Amino acid sequence: MHPAATALLALDENKVTPGILGFLVFAALGAGTWWILKAMNRSLGKVDFVEEPVPGEPASAAEPKNS
């Protein structure tokens, strides 16, 4: 029998491996996650948040102290 034929016969038919399709799906999920995090970071960088003072609190307590 040819050595390549014995190697093919030695493979376990019941063994499941992810193969190239599994790698491509995993890589696509990783790239999509990276892209969505980059877009979210860009969007959150545009937010200009100014906290409003709490009603009933003195104005001097709500202002930041400059040292």
KAJOFEN-V792685 format. One record per pair of residues at least 24 apart in sequence whose C-alpha atoms are under 8 Angstrom apart, sorted by sequence separation. I is the first residue (numbers start at 0). GAP is how many residues later the second one is. D is the distance in Angstrom with one decimal. If there is no record, write none. Layout:
# KAJOFEN-V792685
I_GAP_D ; I_GAP_D
This chain:
# KAJOFEN-V792685
none
